């Protein structure tokens, strides 16, 4: 297997676009998960009503754990290398796309264990499009550079 070449614009960063996405979004999701805990003290782990707002986003402790897990997964994938990072970005993007589509149907039901709201759906859609775009479009570009 060939090692991925450096991104042309930065000879001092031996990272692919997928790895950069993994590190950046991983760090953001870890920070949001940690900040969410400050906003959810004293509420049920799966509160759907009466949950707390982190700015416009509805959060509960389970939602925070999910953000921490996604952030860690993205960071670990980026650290593991270009191929694994791209695969994880594809999986995370696909799951977030599914969540963005299915999420609105969960609001107001007992199945809404993450306490989702409209702002969450829009952010999930943006994350999905970005993750899939990086994995598919920029990932293909990374592969061309290794040949």
C-alpha positions as CSV (number, residue, x, y, z in Angstrom):
1,X,0.0,0.0,0.0
2,X,1.3,3.4,-0.9
3,X,1.5,6.2,1.6
4,X,-0.7,9.2,0.8
5,X,1.2,12.2,-0.5
6,X,1.2,15.5,1.2
7,X,-1.5,18.0,0.3
8,X,0.2,20.3,-2.2
9,X,-0.6,23.6,-0.4
10,X,1.0,22.5,2.9
11,X,4.3,20.6,2.9
12,X,4.5,20.6,6.7
13,X,1.2,18.8,7.3
14,X,1.3,15.2,6.1
15,X,-2.5,14.9,6.4
16,X,-5.2,14.0,3.9
17,X,-8.4,15.9,3.7
18,X,-10.2,13.1,5.5
19,X,-7.7,13.2,8.3
20,X,-8.0,17.0,8.6
21,X,-11.8,16.6,8.7
22,X,-11.6,13.9,11.3
23,X,-9.3,16.0,13.6
24,X,-11.3,19.2,13.2
25,X,-14.8,17.8,13.5
26,X,-13.7,15.3,16.1
27,X,-12.4,18.1,18.3
28,X,-15.6,20.1,17.7
29,X,-17.8,17.1,18.7
30,X,-15.7,16.4,21.7
31,X,-16.0,20.0,22.8
32,X,-19.8,20.1,22.2
33,X,-20.2,16.8,24.1
34,X,-18.3,18.2,27.1
35,X,-20.1,21.6,27.0
36,X,-23.4,19.7,26.9
37,X,-22.8,18.2,30.3
38,X,-22.7,21.6,31.9
39,X,-26.1,22.3,30.4
40,X,-27.7,19.0,31.4
41,X,-27.0,18.6,35.1
42,X,-29.9,17.0,36.9
43,X,-32.0,15.8,34.0
44,X,-32.8,12.3,32.8
45,X,-30.3,10.6,30.5
46,X,-32.9,10.3,27.7
47,X,-35.1,13.4,28.4
48,X,-37.1,14.4,25.3
49,X,-39.2,17.1,27.0
50,X,-37.7,19.3,29.6
51,X,-34.2,18.8,28.3
52,X,-31.8,21.7,28.2
53,X,-30.8,23.9,25.4
54,X,-27.2,24.5,24.4
55,X,-27.9,27.7,22.5
56,X,-30.4,26.4,19.9
57,X,-29.7,22.8,20.3
58,X,-31.6,20.5,22.5
59,X,-29.3,18.2,24.5
60,X,-29.6,15.5,27.2
61,X,-26.9,13.3,28.8
62,X,-27.3,10.5,26.1
63,X,-26.9,13.1,23.4
64,X,-23.7,14.3,25.1
65,X,-22.3,10.8,25.2
66,X,-23.1,10.4,21.5
67,X,-21.2,13.6,20.7
68,X,-18.2,12.4,22.7
69,X,-18.3,9.0,21.0
70,X,-18.5,10.5,17.5
71,X,-15.7,13.0,18.3
72,X,-13.5,10.2,19.6
73,X,-14.2,8.0,16.6
74,X,-13.4,10.8,14.2
75,X,-10.1,11.6,16.0
76,X,-9.1,8.0,16.3
77,X,-9.8,7.5,12.6
78,X,-7.7,10.5,11.6
79,X,-4.9,9.3,13.8
80,X,-5.1,5.7,12.3
81,X,-4.4,6.9,8.8
82,X,-6.0,8.0,5.5
83,X,-7.9,4.9,4.6
84,X,-9.4,4.3,8.0
85,X,-10.2,8.0,8.3
86,X,-12.0,8.0,5.0
87,X,-14.0,4.9,6.0
88,X,-15.0,6.5,9.3
89,X,-16.0,9.7,7.6
90,X,-18.2,7.7,5.2
91,X,-19.9,5.9,8.1
92,X,-20.4,9.0,10.2
93,X,-21.7,11.0,7.2
94,X,-24.1,8.2,6.3
95,X,-25.4,7.8,9.9
96,X,-25.8,11.6,10.3
97,X,-27.7,11.7,6.9
98,X,-30.0,9.0,8.1
99,X,-30.5,10.9,11.4
100,X,-31.2,14.2,9.6
101,X,-33.9,12.5,7.5
102,X,-35.4,10.3,10.3
103,X,-34.9,12.8,13.1
104,X,-37.9,15.0,12.4
105,X,-40.2,12.0,12.6
106,X,-38.9,11.2,16.1
107,X,-39.6,14.6,17.6
108,X,-42.6,14.5,20.0
109,X,-42.4,10.7,20.4
110,X,-40.9,8.4,23.0
111,X,-38.3,7.3,20.4
112,X,-36.6,10.7,20.6
113,X,-34.1,9.5,23.2
114,X,-31.5,12.0,22.0
115,X,-33.9,15.0,22.6
116,X,-33.6,16.2,19.0
117,X,-35.0,19.4,17.6
118,X,-34.9,21.4,14.3
119,X,-31.5,22.9,15.0
120,X,-30.1,19.4,15.6
121,X,-31.6,18.1,12.3
122,X,-30.0,21.0,10.3
123,X,-26.6,20.5,12.0
124,X,-26.8,16.7,11.4
125,X,-27.6,17.4,7.7
126,X,-24.6,19.9,7.4
127,X,-22.3,17.4,9.1
128,X,-23.5,14.6,6.8
129,X,-23.0,16.6,3.6
130,X,-19.6,17.8,4.8
131,X,-18.4,14.3,5.9
132,X,-19.6,12.6,2.8
133,X,-18.3,15.4,0.5
134,X,-14.8,15.1,2.1
135,X,-14.9,11.3,2.0
136,X,-16.2,11.0,-1.6
137,X,-14.9,14.0,-3.5
138,X,-11.8,15.0,-1.6
139,X,-11.0,11.4,-0.7
140,X,-10.9,10.5,-4.4
141,X,-8.5,13.5,-4.9
142,X,-6.3,12.1,-2.1
143,X,-6.2,8.7,-3.8
144,X,-5.2,10.3,-7.1
145,X,-2.2,11.9,-5.4
146,X,-1.0,8.6,-4.1
147,X,-0.7,7.1,-7.6
